[in-house]
Amino acid sequence: MSTGPVADAYRLLVEAVDALEAAAGAGAVDADLLAVLPLCRGVQRRLDRISVAAASRLDRRGTFAERGYRNPTAAVMDLLGCDRGDARRITCAAEHVHPRTGLDGAELPEALPATAQRFAAGAIGLEHVHTIAAVLNSGAARRVDPARLAGAERTIAEHACLYTPNELRTWATRLVEALDQDGPEPDDHPTPQINELTITANRTGSGGRLSGRFDDAALFEAITTAVDALAAPRDGLDQRSPAERQAEALADVCAHALQHAPLSETGGRRPVISVLITLKDLQDRARAAVLDFGGTVTPESLRMLACDAGIVPVVMNGVGQPLDVGRIRRTIPDGLRRAVTARDRGCAHPGCDRPPSWCEIHHVTPWEHGGQTTLGNLVMLCKIHHRQIHHTDWLVRIRDGLPEFVPPRWIDPQQRPRRQPALVDVA
């Protein structure tokens, strides 16, 4: 590729990339570095569009077949030296967002016209196209009337501009399933459920292996709920793998059962906080406090700790003597926590998949500002997003009975509200 228009364009592209890399070097200001990330994403999407268009033209011309390839995916894998998944995303987009050739040689329009339009505009990427194609080729989608499915494709393409690929898959799948009202044909001979557990001791006499299968959803749910309640990382320094944490959690569950002790509730036992607070600070609505192990915490950290915990208030006088030690009380009653869990189904922050057992409850309007401990003022958040809400410019609010999040302006200048796609109505 030493001469020709492609070689000339490539040299110009290299020069532009070199200039961008230099501009985003160590001396760049924060505003420029923040601008570089979406800019690079936009350029990457333009390059992906060029790759997809080239793959489509090569396939339609029969170039891959002439070189001995039975399908374009295998050719792209060899040409780019990439995995099959990466190659399939390119060829899948080529099949769905570019014109096709019919069996009679006639040119056919794009299989996904609305998706093709947004892909060409750079509003969505390869992964979005692959996700839309997968959902619209599912069994449920094939049972939907073609006209209604075309309307669904337009709706899904619109939402693709707002969702990540995983979020889009969740939302679009729900939409297609809602359109497929009849569902699959009933199976008169359903596959029998298999529930089995094999315990094999090591020949050395120390330790062993467990392997199992549980087709019964209720049994599987009981096991996973008990294990998950104890499998969360102990702290930020916990280096155990998820498999190691789950193995030790299962052993803990069995040890509790053998000792006839109640298992940990879903989500684990909430933390108990002994808050040392002066009478004056109490009257000033907890502007400062000291925890059991010492150290004055900031109001933001205190509010985060107290969002979903057991609180024991210890009121001190001016010379450090306890005036009153309160009784432990849960800031979020169990029944109310279950209601929040039923609504949010885990961390409500868009893009987060942490289950309820790893989450805490956050007051949208803090109690010191008059916020009430009611369903309309509570949201379920994992520890990471709980800290984010308390310590960054992200905002959370309840609208139409569901939580939604407003990003800072540096992420989205328009500050468009975001929701978990699983909570968005597909109607």
C-alpha positions in Angstrom: 0.0 0.0 0.0 2.7 2.5 -1.1 0.7 4.4 -3.7 -2.9 5.2 -4.5 -5.7 7.1 -2.8 -6.0 4.8 0.2 -2.3 5.1 0.9 -2.5 8.9 0.7 -5.4 9.0 3.0 -3.7 6.7 5.5 -0.6 9.0 5.6 -2.9 12.0 6.4 -4.6 9.9 9.0 -1.3 9.0 10.7 -0.3 12.7 10.7 -3.7 13.6 12.3 -3.4 10.9 14.9 0.2 11.9 15.8 -1.0 15.5 16.2 -3.9 14.4 18.5 -1.6 12.2 20.6 0.8 15.1 21.1 -2.0 17.5 22.0 -3.3 15.0 24.6 0.2 14.6 26.1 1.3 15.2 29.7 1.0 18.9 29.3 -2.7 18.9 28.3 -5.2 20.6 30.6 -8.1 18.6 32.1 -10.7 20.1 29.7 -8.7 18.9 26.7 -8.1 15.4 28.1 -11.8 15.1 28.9 -12.6 16.1 25.3 -10.2 13.6 23.9 -12.1 10.5 25.1 -15.4 11.1 23.3 -13.5 12.5 20.3 -11.5 9.3 20.0 -14.7 7.3 20.4 -16.3 9.3 17.5 -13.2 8.7 15.3 -13.2 5.0 16.2 -16.8 4.7 15.1 -16.0 6.4 11.8 -13.2 3.9 11.2 -15.6 1.1 12.1 -18.0 2.4 9.5 -15.3 2.3 6.9 -14.3 -1.2 7.9 -17.9 -2.4 7.8 -18.5 -0.8 4.4 -15.3 -2.4 3.0 -16.3 -5.8 4.3 -19.8 -5.4 2.8 -18.4 -4.5 -0.6 -15.9 -7.3 -0.6 -18.5 -9.8 0.3 -21.0 -8.6 -2.3 -18.3 -8.7 -5.0 -17.4 -12.3 -4.1 -13.8 -11.4 -3.2 -13.7 -13.5 -0.1 -15.3 -16.5 -1.9 -12.8 -16.2 -4.7 -10.0 -16.5 -2.1 -11.4 -19.7 -0.7 -13.4 -18.5 2.3 -16.8 -20.0 2.9 -18.0 -17.0 4.9 -16.8 -13.4 5.4 -16.2 -13.8 9.1 -13.4 -16.3 8.6 -11.8 -14.0 6.0 -12.0 -11.0 8.4 -10.5 -13.0 11.2 -7.5 -13.9 9.0 -7.2 -10.5 7.5 -7.2 -8.6 10.8 -5.8 -11.3 13.1 -8.7 -10.9 15.5 -11.0 -13.2 17.5 -14.1 -14.5 15.9 -16.3 -12.3 18.1 -14.6 -9.1 16.9 -14.8 -10.3 13.3 -18.4 -11.3 13.6 -19.3 -7.8 14.9 -17.9 -6.4 11.6 -19.6 -8.9 9.3 -22.9 -8.7 11.2 -23.0 -5.0 10.8 -22.2 -5.4 7.1 -25.1 -7.8 6.7 -27.6 -5.5 8.5 -26.7 -1.9 7.8 -25.7 -2.1 4.2 -27.6 -3.0 1.0 -27.7 -6.7 0.3 -27.8 -8.8 -2.9 -30.8 -11.0 -3.4 -30.8 -14.5 -4.9 -31.7 -13.1 -8.3 -28.9 -10.6 -8.1 -31.1 -7.6 -7.4 -30.0 -5.1 -4.7 -32.1 -5.2 -1.5 -32.3 -2.4 1.1 -30.7 -2.6 4.5 -32.1 -5.2 6.8 -32.2 -2.7 9.7 -32.7 0.7 8.1 -33.2 2.8 11.3 -30.1 1.1 12.9 -28.2 1.8 9.6 -29.1 5.5 9.8 -27.8 5.9 13.3 -24.7 3.9 12.7 -23.9 6.0 9.7 -24.4 9.2 11.8 -22.0 7.9 14.5 -24.7 7.8 17.1 -24.2 4.1 17.9 -21.3 1.7 17.5 -20.6 -1.8 16.3 -21.6 -3.4 19.5 -25.0 -1.7 19.4 -25.6 -3.0 15.9 -24.6 -6.5 16.9 -27.0 -6.3 19.9 -29.9 -5.1 17.8 -29.4 -7.7 15.2 -29.3 -10.5 17.9 -32.5 -9.3 19.6 -34.4 -9.0 16.3 -33.3 -12.4 15.2 -34.4 -14.1 18.4 -37.1 -16.7 18.5 -39.5 -14.2 20.1 -38.8 -11.7 17.3 -39.5 -14.3 14.6 -43.0 -14.8 16.0 -43.8 -11.1 15.8 -45.7 -9.7 12.8 -43.1 -8.1 10.3 -44.8 -4.7 10.3 -44.8 -4.5 14.1 -41.2 -5.8 14.2 -40.1 -3.0 11.8 -41.7 -0.5 14.2 -39.8 -2.1 17.0 -36.6 -1.8 15.1 -37.1 1.9 14.8 -37.9 2.2 18.5 -34.9 0.2 19.5 -32.6 2.2 17.3 -33.8 5.4 19.0 -33.0 3.9 22.4 -29.6 2.7 21.3 -28.4 6.3 21.3 -29.1 6.4 25.1 -28.1 2.9 26.3 -24.9 0.9 26.5 -25.0 -2.3 24.5 -25.8 -4.4 27.6 -28.5 -2.0 28.7 -30.0 -2.0 25.2 -30.1 -5.8 25.1 -32.1 -5.8 28.3 -34.5 -3.2 27.2 -34.9 -4.4 23.7 -35.5 -8.0 24.8 -38.3 -6.9 27.0 -39.8 -4.9 24.2 -39.8 -7.9 21.8 -41.1 -10.2 24.4 -44.0 -7.8 25.1 -44.8 -7.9 21.3 -44.7 -11.7 21.3 -47.9 -12.0 23.3 -48.5 -15.7 22.4 -45.0 -16.9 23.3 -43.6 -20.2 22.0 -45.7 -23.2 21.2 -46.4 -25.3 24.3 -44.1 -28.3 24.7 -46.0 -31.5 25.5 -42.8 -33.2 26.5 -40.8 -30.7 28.6 -37.2 -31.5 29.5 -37.1 -33.2 32.9 -35.6 -31.2 35.7 -32.3 -32.5 37.0 -31.1 -31.6 40.5 -28.0 -33.3 41.6 -24.9 -32.7 43.7 -21.7 -34.8 43.5 -19.3 -34.7 46.5 -15.9 -36.4 45.8 -13.3 -36.6 48.5 -9.6 -36.3 47.4 -7.7 -39.5 47.6 -5.2 -37.9 50.0 -8.0 -37.7 52.5 -7.9 -33.9 52.7 -10.5 -31.8 50.9 -12.4 -32.7 47.8 -14.6 -31.5 45.0 -18.2 -30.4 44.6 -20.1 -30.4 41.3 -23.8 -29.9 40.9 -26.7 -29.0 38.7 -30.0 -27.5 39.7 -32.7 -27.2 37.1 -35.3 -26.4 39.8 -35.3 -22.6 39.9 -36.4 -22.5 43.6 -33.6 -24.8 44.8 -31.0 -22.9 42.8 -32.3 -19.5 44.0 -32.1 -20.7 47.7 -28.5 -21.8 47.2 -27.3 -18.8 45.3 -29.1 -16.4 47.7 -27.4 -17.9 50.7 -24.0 -18.0 49.1 -24.3 -14.5 47.6 -25.2 -13.1 51.0 -21.7 -14.1 52.3 -19.6 -13.8 49.2 -19.1 -10.0 49.0 -15.5 -8.8 49.2 -14.5 -8.1 52.8 -12.9 -4.8 51.9 -11.0 -3.0 49.2 -8.0 -5.1 49.9 -9.7 -8.5 49.5 -7.7 -10.2 46.8 -9.8 -13.4 46.6 -11.3 -14.3 43.3 -15.1 -14.6 43.0 -14.8 -18.4 42.9 -12.8 -18.4 46.1 -15.3 -16.0 47.8 -18.2 -18.2 46.8 -16.5 -21.4 47.9 -15.7 -20.0 51.4 -19.3 -18.5 51.5 -20.8 -22.0 50.9 -18.6 -23.4 53.7 -19.8 -20.6 56.0 -23.4 -21.3 55.2 -23.0 -25.0 56.1 -21.2 -24.1 59.3 -24.0 -21.9 60.3 -26.5 -24.6 59.6 -24.6 -27.2 61.6 -24.5 -24.8 64.6 -28.3 -24.2 64.2 -27.7 -20.5 63.8 -29.9 -18.4 61.5 -28.4 -17.7 58.1 -27.5 -14.1 57.2 -30.4 -12.2 55.7 -30.3 -11.2 52.1 -27.9 -8.4 51.8 -26.1 -9.5 54.9 -26.5 -8.0 58.4 -26.5 -4.2 58.0 -23.6 -2.4 59.8 -24.1 -1.2 63.3 -22.7 2.3 63.9 -22.0 3.8 67.4 -22.0 7.5 66.8 -20.5 9.7 69.5 -22.0 13.1 69.2 -22.1 16.2 71.4 -25.4 17.6 72.7 -24.6 20.8 70.8 -23.9 19.0 67.6 -27.0 16.9 68.0 -29.0 20.1 68.3 -27.2 21.4 65.2 -28.4 18.3 63.3 -25.3 16.1 63.3 -22.8 18.4 61.6 -19.9 16.5 63.1 -19.5 13.1 64.8 -16.9 10.6 66.0 -17.1 6.8 65.3 -16.2 4.0 67.7 -12.6 3.7 66.5 -11.9 7.4 66.6 -11.7 10.1 63.9 -14.0 12.8 63.0 -16.0 12.0 59.9 -17.2 14.5 57.4 -21.0 15.2 57.1 -21.0 13.5 53.7 -19.3 10.3 55.0 -21.5 10.2 58.1 -24.7 10.5 56.0 -23.4 7.7 53.7 -22.8 5.4 56.7 -26.1 6.2 58.3 -28.2 5.7 55.1 -28.7 2.0 55.7 -27.3 0.9 59.1 -28.1 0.2 62.7 -27.5 3.4 64.7 -26.6 3.6 68.4 -26.5 7.3 69.3 -24.2 8.2 72.2 -24.8 11.8 73.3 -21.9 13.5 75.1 -21.7 16.6 77.2 -19.1 19.3 76.9 -16.5 17.5 79.0 -16.7 14.1 77.1 -19.1 12.3 79.5 -22.0 10.3 78.1 -25.3 11.9 78.7 -27.4 9.2 77.0 -26.8 5.9 75.1 -29.7 5.1 72.8 -31.0 1.7 71.7 -30.1 0.3 68.4 -32.6 1.0 65.6 -32.5 0.4 62.0 -32.8 3.5 59.8 -34.4 1.4 57.1 -37.0 -1.1 58.4 -36.8 -4.6 56.9 -40.2 -4.4 55.3 -39.4 -1.0 53.6 -36.0 -2.4 52.4 -37.9 -5.3 50.8 -40.2 -2.8 49.0 -37.2 -0.9 47.7 -35.6 -4.2 46.6 -38.8 -5.2 44.7 -38.8 -1.8 42.9 -35.1 -1.4 42.1 -34.0 -5.1 41.8 -30.5 -4.2 42.7 -28.3 -1.1 42.2 -30.5 1.4 40.4 -27.6 3.3 38.8 -27.8 2.8 35.0 -25.2 0.3 33.8 -24.7 -1.4 37.2 -25.6 -5.0 37.7 -24.9 -5.4 41.4 -27.7 -7.6 43.0 -29.7 -6.4 46.0 -27.6 -8.4 48.4 -24.6 -6.2 47.7 -26.5 -2.9 47.9 -27.4 -0.3 50.5 -30.3 2.1 50.8 -29.8 5.8 50.2 -32.0 8.7 51.2 -32.6 10.9 48.1 -33.4 13.9 50.2 -31.2 13.6 53.4 -32.9 13.4 56.7 -31.2 16.7 57.9 -33.0 18.4 55.0 -36.4 17.0 56.0 -36.2 13.8 53.9 -38.5 11.0 55.1 -37.7 7.3 55.3 -40.4 6.3 52.8 -40.3 4.4 49.5 -40.6 7.7 47.5 -37.4 9.0 49.1 -35.2 5.8 49.0 -33.1 4.2 46.3 -30.9 1.1 46.3 -27.2 1.6 45.4 -24.1 -0.5 45.5 -21.2 0.8 47.6 -19.4 2.3 44.6 -22.4 4.3 43.4 -23.5 5.1 46.9 -20.2 6.8 47.5 -20.4 8.5 44.0 -23.8 10.1 44.9 -22.4 11.4 48.2 -19.1 12.7 47.0 -19.5 13.7 43.3 -21.8 15.9 41.2 -24.1 13.0 40.2 -27.7 13.5 41.3 -30.4 11.0 42.0 -34.1 11.6 42.2 -37.4 9.8 42.2 -39.7 10.6 39.2 -42.9 8.8 38.4 -42.2 6.5 41.2 -38.8 5.3 39.8 -35.2 6.4 40.5 -33.4 8.3 37.8 -29.9 9.7 37.7 -28.6 13.1 36.4 -24.9 13.0 35.3 -22.6 16.0 35.8 -22.2 18.5 32.9 -18.7 17.2 32.1 -20.2 13.8 31.3 -23.3 15.1 29.5 -23.6 18.9 28.9 -27.3 18.5 28.5 -27.6 16.5 31.8 -30.2 14.1 30.4 -31.6 11.8 33.1 -30.7 8.2 32.9 -32.5 5.1 34.3 -31.8 1.4 34.5 -33.2 -0.1 31.2 -34.9 -2.9 33.2 -37.0 -0.2 35.0 -38.0 1.6 31.8 -41.5 0.9 30.5 -41.3 -0.7 27.0 -44.9 0.3 26.2 
